[in-house]
Amino acid sequence: MRCGRKLILALLLLGPTSARAADTLAVDVINASEPTLCAEKDNVYLKLQSAETRRFTVEAAHPAYVGTITKDQWAPDFTSCDMSSDPSFKFEKRRLTIYETEEWQLVGLTFPSFWRPNQIPVRVGNRVETGFHLLQLWTRYQERAEEVLVLYPADGYWRARPLPPQNLRWSAYGSSFLIGPVETAGRPFVDIKDVAFDPQTRTFTLNFVRGGSAMLRLDKLDQERIVLDVALGAPVAADRPFAALRSMYVTEDNADVAQVGSRGMDNPAWTQIPVMDFKNASATELWAGRTAPSRHNTSAPDMVFRHFGP
């Protein structure tokens, strides 16, 4: 009963959840998660599939318990982790500010090693740079620079977080998400051909190696949530995810995602289930997060996918 009340509170904080005309489409959500003892492995894999979906929103919102956090924990935990067989390609370390104004900054980072060898061109206006493993979007808030959105161009992983809550100077990233035709080679990824960023509209445009495109626009950002509008240039085949959530779960108190909530077409009621027990659902809204604090990335946001449309 206590968990149910906490989930209801979490969903209320995320915004209106009653069935409404916005329920244009329901998508198939398939759980392909696998158990692990390694807290640094993305073993949670929720696949979103629909041949009709061309638009949707992704939200990252502070967990309902964020105001109770007195000690945030975000240090990596490689206990029970063996990554010796992971592929690794060498690069020259680099950091470059690609675009900067008083309010916004786009920074590119190249790591000394990465699991994929491909190098993706990034364009801002007439400027083109390549070879970055991480793109960071920063904004100024209360006289500080805050990183709010990142993209790994070489494998298509995104992470997002709201501005820090009042009780914390900083909050952690947690779950990742993928946008576009998801495929698997060792792990799930999206094969991106090139990336463009429009600073005026805060929009990223992705072209994919196997055709198609996507636009992701930062629509809303505050101390509760960040909302991203996504538009696909062409539908993704029904047997391939058009989006996916990647996260980690070891135990209820050692997880970035511990619970999954979903709502069906024109259904005012949510269904909640532990992430490793969840199988599949037809959903107009999907929530993945935590109702109790975790010792891993305690302040990391919950994730919501909603507003699916043709």
C-alpha positions in Angstrom: 0.0 0.0 0.0 2.9 2.4 0.8 4.5 1.8 -2.6 1.2 2.4 -4.3 0.9 5.8 -2.6 4.5 6.7 -3.5 3.9 5.8 -7.2 0.7 7.9 -7.3 2.7 10.8 -5.8 5.4 10.3 -8.4 3.0 10.3 -11.3 1.2 13.4 -10.0 4.5 15.2 -9.9 5.1 14.2 -13.5 2.0 16.0 -14.7 -1.6 15.2 -15.9 -2.1 11.5 -16.3 -5.9 11.2 -17.0 -7.0 9.7 -20.3 -7.6 12.4 -22.8 -7.5 13.2 -26.5 -3.7 13.1 -26.5 -4.0 9.3 -26.4 -3.5 9.1 -30.1 -1.5 5.9 -30.2 -0.5 3.0 -28.0 2.9 1.5 -28.5 4.2 -2.0 -27.7 6.6 -2.0 -24.7 8.7 -5.1 -24.5 11.0 -5.9 -21.6 14.3 -7.5 -22.8 16.1 -6.9 -19.5 18.5 -9.5 -18.0 19.7 -10.0 -14.4 23.1 -8.8 -13.4 25.3 -8.3 -10.3 27.2 -5.4 -11.9 25.8 -2.0 -11.0 27.6 -0.4 -14.0 26.0 -2.6 -16.6 22.9 -1.5 -18.5 20.9 -4.7 -18.0 17.5 -3.0 -18.1 16.2 -2.8 -21.7 12.7 -1.6 -22.4 11.9 -1.6 -26.2 9.2 0.7 -27.6 7.8 -0.6 -31.0 5.2 0.8 -33.3 5.1 1.1 -37.1 2.8 4.1 -36.8 4.6 6.3 -34.3 6.2 9.5 -35.8 6.2 11.7 -32.7 6.4 11.4 -28.9 7.9 13.1 -25.9 10.6 12.0 -23.5 10.7 13.4 -20.0 13.3 13.1 -17.2 11.8 14.2 -13.9 13.2 14.2 -10.4 12.1 11.2 -8.3 9.2 11.8 -5.9 11.6 11.4 -2.9 14.2 14.0 -4.2 13.3 16.5 -1.5 14.2 14.0 1.2 17.8 13.3 0.0 20.4 14.4 2.5 23.3 12.4 1.1 23.4 11.9 -2.7 25.4 9.0 -4.0 26.7 8.8 -7.6 30.1 7.2 -7.5 30.5 4.2 -9.8 30.4 0.8 -8.3 32.4 -1.8 -10.2 31.9 -4.6 -7.7 31.1 -7.9 -9.5 31.9 -6.3 -12.8 34.1 -7.9 -15.5 34.4 -5.7 -18.5 37.7 -7.2 -19.8 36.1 -8.6 -22.9 34.4 -5.3 -24.0 35.5 -3.9 -27.3 37.8 -0.9 -27.1 39.2 1.4 -29.8 41.8 4.0 -29.0 41.5 7.8 -29.7 43.2 11.0 -28.9 41.6 12.7 -26.0 40.0 16.1 -26.8 37.5 18.7 -25.5 36.1 21.4 -27.8 33.4 24.1 -27.3 31.5 23.9 -30.5 28.9 26.6 -29.8 28.6 29.1 -26.9 26.5 32.1 -25.9 25.9 33.6 -22.5 23.0 31.2 -21.9 23.9 28.0 -23.8 27.0 25.9 -24.6 27.5 22.8 -26.7 30.7 20.9 -25.9 32.2 17.9 -27.6 34.4 15.3 -25.9 36.6 12.6 -27.3 37.5 9.8 -24.9 40.9 7.9 -24.9 38.9 4.8 -25.8 35.4 3.8 -26.9 33.5 0.6 -27.7 32.7 1.6 -31.3 35.3 3.0 -33.9 33.0 5.2 -36.0 33.3 9.0 -35.9 30.2 11.1 -36.5 30.2 14.6 -38.1 28.5 17.3 -35.9 27.3 20.5 -37.6 26.3 23.8 -35.9 25.5 26.4 -38.6 28.4 26.3 -41.1 30.8 24.7 -38.6 31.4 20.9 -38.8 33.5 19.0 -36.3 33.9 15.2 -36.0 35.2 12.5 -33.8 33.3 13.2 -30.5 32.1 10.4 -28.2 30.0 12.8 -26.1 28.1 16.0 -26.8 27.1 18.0 -23.7 24.5 20.7 -23.7 25.0 23.2 -20.9 22.9 26.1 -19.8 23.3 28.9 -17.2 21.1 28.8 -14.2 21.5 30.8 -11.0 25.0 31.9 -12.0 26.2 28.3 -12.6 26.7 26.2 -15.7 24.4 23.2 -15.6 24.7 20.2 -18.0 21.2 19.1 -18.9 21.4 16.9 -22.0 24.0 14.6 -23.5 24.3 12.5 -26.6 26.9 9.8 -27.4 26.9 10.1 -31.3 28.9 6.9 -31.9 26.2 4.7 -30.4 23.1 6.9 -30.1 22.7 7.0 -26.3 21.1 10.0 -24.7 20.9 11.1 -21.1 18.8 14.0 -19.7 18.2 15.6 -16.3 16.3 18.6 -14.9 17.9 21.5 -13.2 19.0 20.7 -9.7 16.2 20.8 -7.1 16.3 23.4 -4.3 17.8 21.0 -1.7 20.7 19.8 -3.9 23.5 21.7 -5.7 23.7 18.9 -8.3 21.8 15.8 -9.4 22.9 12.6 -11.1 22.3 11.2 -14.5 20.8 7.7 -14.5 19.0 5.9 -17.3 19.8 6.4 -20.9 17.4 6.3 -23.9 17.8 5.6 -27.6 16.0 7.4 -30.4 15.7 5.9 -34.0 16.0 2.4 -35.4 17.6 0.4 -32.6 19.8 -2.6 -33.6 22.1 -4.8 -31.6 25.7 -5.7 -32.0 27.1 -6.7 -28.6 24.6 -4.2 -27.1 21.7 -2.1 -28.4 22.6 1.0 -30.3 21.4 3.5 -33.0 23.7 3.9 -36.0 23.9 7.6 -36.6 25.3 9.0 -39.8 25.6 12.7 -38.8 24.2 15.2 -36.2 23.2 18.8 -36.6 22.3 21.2 -33.8 20.2 24.4 -34.2 20.9 26.7 -31.2 17.9 28.9 -31.9 15.4 26.1 -31.5 17.5 23.9 -29.3 17.0 21.1 -31.8 19.2 18.1 -32.6 18.7 16.5 -36.0 20.0 13.0 -36.6 20.4 11.2 -39.9 20.7 7.4 -39.6 23.2 5.2 -41.5 20.4 2.9 -42.8 18.1 5.8 -43.8 15.6 7.9 -41.9 16.0 10.8 -39.5 14.9 12.2 -36.2 14.6 15.6 -34.6 14.8 16.0 -30.8 13.9 19.5 -29.4 14.4 20.7 -25.9 10.9 21.9 -25.1 10.9 22.6 -21.4 13.5 22.8 -18.6 13.0 23.6 -15.0 13.7 22.3 -11.5 11.2 19.5 -11.8 11.7 18.1 -15.3 13.1 18.3 -18.8 10.8 17.7 -21.7 12.0 16.6 -25.1 9.9 16.6 -28.2 10.8 13.9 -30.7 9.8 13.6 -34.4 10.8 10.7 -36.6 11.3 11.5 -40.3 9.9 8.1 -41.3 8.3 5.3 -39.3 10.4 2.5 -38.0 9.4 -1.1 -38.9 7.2 -2.7 -36.3 9.7 -5.4 -35.5 12.4 -2.9 -34.5 12.3 -0.4 -31.6 11.9 3.2 -32.6 13.0 4.1 -29.0 14.3 2.3 -26.0 15.2 2.8 -22.4 18.5 1.5 -21.0 19.2 1.4 -17.3 20.5 -0.8 -14.5 18.9 -2.9 -11.7 20.7 -5.1 -9.2 18.3 -4.9 -6.3 15.5 -2.6 -5.2 17.9 -0.4 -3.3 20.7 -0.6 -5.9 19.0 0.5 -9.2 18.5 3.4 -11.5 15.2 1.9 -12.5 13.3 -0.4 -10.1 9.7 0.0 -11.1 7.7 0.3 -14.4 4.4 2.0 -14.7 2.2 2.0 -17.8 -1.2 3.2 -18.9 -3.3 1.8 -21.8 -5.4 3.6 -24.4 -8.0 5.9 -22.7 -7.4 4.2 -19.4 -7.3 6.5 -16.4 -5.6 3.9 -14.2 -1.9 3.1 -14.1 -0.4 -0.3 -13.6 2.9 -0.6 -11.6 5.2 -3.6 -11.5 8.8 -4.3 -10.5 11.0 -3.9 -13.6 12.3 -7.4 -13.6 8.8 -8.8 -13.4 7.4 -6.7 -16.2 6.9 -8.5 -19.5 5.1 -6.3 -22.0 2.3 -3.8 -22.3 0.4 -1.7 -24.9 0.9 1.8 -23.5 0.1 5.4 -24.2 2.4 6.4 -21.3 5.4 4.6 -19.8 7.1 5.5 -16.6 10.3 3.9 -15.4 11.9 5.0 -12.1 12.0 4.4 -8.4 9.7 4.9 -5.4 12.4 4.5 -2.8 15.9 5.9 -2.7 18.8 3.9 -4.1 22.4 3.8 -3.1 23.3 4.1 -6.8 22.7 7.5 -8.4 20.3 8.4 -5.7 19.1 11.7 -7.3 18.9 10.3 -10.9 15.6 11.2 -12.6 12.7 9.0 -13.5 11.9 8.6 -17.2 8.6 9.0 -19.0 7.6 8.3 -22.6 4.2 9.7 -23.7 2.2 11.6 -26.3 2.8 9.0 -29.1 1.3 10.1 -32.4 1.4 9.5 -36.1 
